[in-house]
Amino acid sequence: MSCAALIIDMQEDFFAHERLSQRRAVLTQHVNDLVEICRLGRVHVVWVKQEFAPDLSDALLEVKKNTIHIVIAGTPGASILQELDYQASDHLVVKKRYSAFFGTDLDSLLDRIQPAQLIIAGINTHACVRTTVIDAYQRDYEIVLARDCIESHDGEHHEVSWRYMDGKLARSMSNEQIGSLIADAT
């Protein structure tokens, strides 16, 4: 079974939140471990990042209304965390909304790759991860939640979203379990 891994919103500005800042080192290590597992198993790695124009003309409604200058294209805050093993040979999808599918080229990329299963990692559980999982589920993908690699700036919403997704839309697996899944598939 072919797979693709989506790594969502692991960007500088989002880690300004205290809870994510405190978990940054552990989370980035786990994501790097997952990326290594994927590359060894010849799984496509797709980095998904949010980016807005400097004038916020393409931003989410809340961001526009409150003039929140976050993940502005071309700024350091929009960059993928420097300690992550992002490589030029990886795929990159830029999004303007929560879901990695909405208004992006992700569908056409996945049409070319033809994965039967998506491994999803990143932040924030209750927003971008959850909406991407829902959209992937609606496209009939089997979904694995990379348990070691998903987090949120809001602990309560993280837990509620996790309970909603795990076992219903997707199945939760540790990096070790994902490694076994990929090894068994090759």
N, C-alpha and C positions, 0 to 999 in steps of 0.2 A: 504494500500500500504506500503510495507516494504522499509526502507531507510537505508543508511549507510552514515556517515559523514567522509569526507577526510579532514584532517587538514595538510596543505602542508608547509614544510620548516620553521616552526617557531623555528629557531635555532639561537644560540648566534652569530655566525660569520656574519650572514646576517643582523643582527641588528646593525652592526658597521656603516652602511650607515647612514648619517645624517638624512635623511627624515624618515627612519624607526625608528631610535633611538628616534626621537621626538614624534613619534606616538606609541611607544612601550606600554606604560601604558594603553592607551585607547584600543589599539588593543588586548592586552592580556586579558583585562577585558571582552571584547566582545567575544573573543574565549572561555574563561572560561564559560561565560554565555551560549554560544551555546553548549558546551560540557555538561553542566548541563541539559539543555533542552533535549538533545539527550539521556542522560542516564536515565532521568525520563521517557522518551518515549520509552525506550528499543531499541534505535537506536544504531547500532554498531558504535563505534568511531575508526577511523583508522588514526593514525599519520603517516605521510609520511616525511621522512627526507633524505637529500642528504648527502652522505659520500664518501670520496675518500681515497685511500691508501696513506700513507706518501710519497711514491715515485711518486705519481700522475699517476701511470701506468693505472689506470682505470678512469681517469678524463676526462672531456670534452676537446675537442681540444684546445679551447681558454685558459683553465686553464693550460694545459700541455705546450702550446707554450710560455705562459707568466710566467710560474712557479709560479702560484698563489696558495699559501698554505692556502686553505680555506676549512672548514668542513672536516678536516682530522679525520678519524676514531680514536676514543679513546681520542681525545682532548676535552677540555671544549667547544671550538668553534663549535663542531659538535653536542653538546647537545641541546635537546629541552629546550627552555627558562624555567628557574627554577620556574618562577611564574605561569606557566601553570599547569593545573590539569591533567597531564599525569599520568595514573595508569597502573600498571603491567597487569591488566586484559584487557586493551585496545589492539588493534592490532597495530603492527608496521611494516611498509614497508620501506626498505632502497632502494634508487634509485641512479643511477649514471648519469642520464640524466635528462632533464627538465620534461618529462612526468612521472607521477607516474606509468604508465602502461609499459613503455619501459624497458624490461630486468628485470622486478621484478616479484614477485609472487602475484601481486594485482589481476590479472584475476582469479587465482585459489582461492584466498581468497573470492572474490566476487561471484564466482561460489558456494562456500559453504554457504555464507550468503544469496544469492539470493535476493538482493535488486532490486526493480523496479526503484528506484530513488536514486540519489547521491546528497548529500549536500556538496558543495565544499567551503573551506575556506583556508586562508593562504596567502603566498607571493610567488613570485612576480607576480602580475597580468599579466604582459606582457610576462612572460616566463613560469615558471613552472605551474602556475594556468591555463593559456591559453592553453598550450599544453595538460595538463591533461583533461581540459574541451573538447577540440577537440577530443581526443582519447576516452573519455567517450561517447561523442555524436556519434562517429563512431561505437560504440558498442551498440547503441540504448538505452542508459540510458536516462531517464528524469533527467534533471540536475537543481538544485537550486544553485544559487550563493548567498552565505551568505554575503549580502551587508555590514553588520557591521564588517565583519571578513576578508576582502580581502584588501590588500594594496600592494604598490610597492615602491621601492627606486626611481623610475622615475615617477613623476607625469603625465607628458605628455603621456607616453606610457601606464600608468594605465588607463587614460581616453579613449584613442583610443581603447585599448583592451576591456574595459568595454562596449563601444558602439558596438563593433563587436560581443561580446558574448551575451549580454543581449537582449532577445527577438528573437534571431536567434538560438543560440545553447542551451541557458539556460534561466531561468527567475530569476530575482533578487528578493530577499526577505530579509526583516529585521529579526533580531532574534525573534521579537515578532510574525511576520507572520509565521516563521518556526515553532515556538512553537504551533501555531494554526493548521498548516498543520499536524504536528506530532500527536497532540491531536485528530484531526478529523480522522486520519488514524487508531487509536488504538481503 
